[in-house]
Amino acid sequence: MAARWAAQILPHRANSVDLCPSCRVVVLTVESMTAQQSTVADIQSHLHGLCAKIPGAWGHECSRLAGKVPNIVEWLKANEGSAKFCSQMGICTSGY
């Protein structure tokens, strides 16, 4: 199932910049706000504001993932939660 989501969520790598921190910010925010019963629209609005403050490729990746919130919410519900999301999606190379 992770492969199905990966096709929809995988990043466009920017000059081999480590995009893992952006993924972590987005996924932990989505997980936290979902637990607080926030709507997808509220989560996306919050993330877009947050991502706008992050410079360079990290901010771009953060914004791109913020646009994928519905997919991320479904993935988190269907899988193991946020702890493995970024590595299973190929965004983080180890752990998380």
PyMOL commands that set and color helices and strands:
alter all, ss='L'
color gray80, all
select helices_A, chain A and resi 2-9+20-35+40-51+56-66+69-78+82-88
alter helices_A, ss='H'
color red, helices_A
deselect
rebuild
show_as cartoon
